[in-house]
Amino acid sequence: FEQPSDKIETCFSFSLEDDTGAVIVQTAPGKVVTHRGGTITLPCRYHHEPEDVDPNRIRIKWTKVSDAFQFEDVFVELGRQQKAFGSYRGRVSLERAGPGDASVIIHNITLQDYGRYECEVTNDMEDDTGFVNLDLEGVVFPYYPPSGRYKLNYHQAEEVCRQQDAILASHAQLHKAWLEGLDWCNAGWLEDGSVQYPISQPRDQCGRKDSPPGVRNYGYRHKDDECYDAFCFTSNHNGRVYFLKRFKKVNYLEAVKACQRDDAVIAKVGQLYAAWKIQLLDRCEAGWVEDGSIRYPIVNPRTRCGGPEPGVRNLGFPDKKFRLYGVYCFRRNTDVQSTQAPKETITKPANSTRSI
């Protein structure tokens, strides 16, 4: 299928500390949008006064900022010194489109890259910052494990999403999913540690029938002691999910082996949701997926295909010995090479006295 194109705002907003500020930073308003595996530019420009400042004295630093005001270093440059941090190593570089360009390019976007980024430009004792929001195209889905509803503390919720090729969703992602029609009457963890659930059709079992539609919020809960479901988020994947055509139904172990014989693996729940949402996979046949549940994706609702709304139907977790279903497989693309940023340089100019 055709990958969604990267999207970026083209205008800039101004961030000015004071009338005499030696550094003024400009960043894009709104957000920039891409998809997992894509390459995106986070725009940031600056100018400084006086204009004849030695460029080797300008420090550019990018940081990721979480909702809880926790900071994760991404990239820093001072003169000819550069350093990328953590999972960003080998994936980030400056755009260098001309003087005053502090924009950073991130390659091979991951689910974890979603969020808010700070661009900081420092000239000796003067500095200014701007912010860019990176959004991903994808899908939010509710998840509970084979053990049943409300069995996951926060850390377990993080782990089950990861196991199903996803991450815990943010409030913004859940709110967007609610605007698109997601209606789910079980509370689940979000990435900020809050517990929420989206209601499009109020009813007595879901916070009273006379209450307005919206995203119900239980607030921040104890991450170790309290248990709920999870709301996971995933984006497109470098591969294809498909229903394996067979002449007979299979049990779970036979399903795993059947995908392996077809040079594939059994699909994860997140991969099936991404295929439904992004690839528009529509199949009215129930099949095993990796967590032992039985599901099938419906884009165009029709008679005897599980109800009037589009979605991924879930028939639960049957005994894995039952030979009652088919299987959904995932085959990774092998002809797409990843793009990496140029290797960072750590050469230190002889006249530099500052450390990055």
Buried (B, 14 or more C-beta within 10 A) or exposed (E): EEBBEBBBBEEBEEBEBEEEBBBBBBBBEEBBBBBBBBBBBBBBBBEBEEEEBEEBBBBBBBBBBEBEEEEBBBBBBBBEBBBBBEEBBBBBBBBEEEEBBBBBBBBBBBBEBBBBBBBBBBBBEBBBBBBBBBBBBBBBBBBBBEEEEEBBBBEBBBBBBBBBBBBBBBBBBBBBBBEEEBBBBBBBBBBBBBBBBBBBEBEEEBBEEEEEEBBBBEEEBEBEEBBBBBBBBBBBBBBBBBBBEBEEBBBBEBBBEBBEEBEBBBBBBBBBBBBBBBBEBBBBEBBBBBBBBBBBBBEEBEEEBBEEEBBBBBBEBBEBEEEBBBBBBBBEEEEEEEEEBEEBEEEBEEEBEEEB
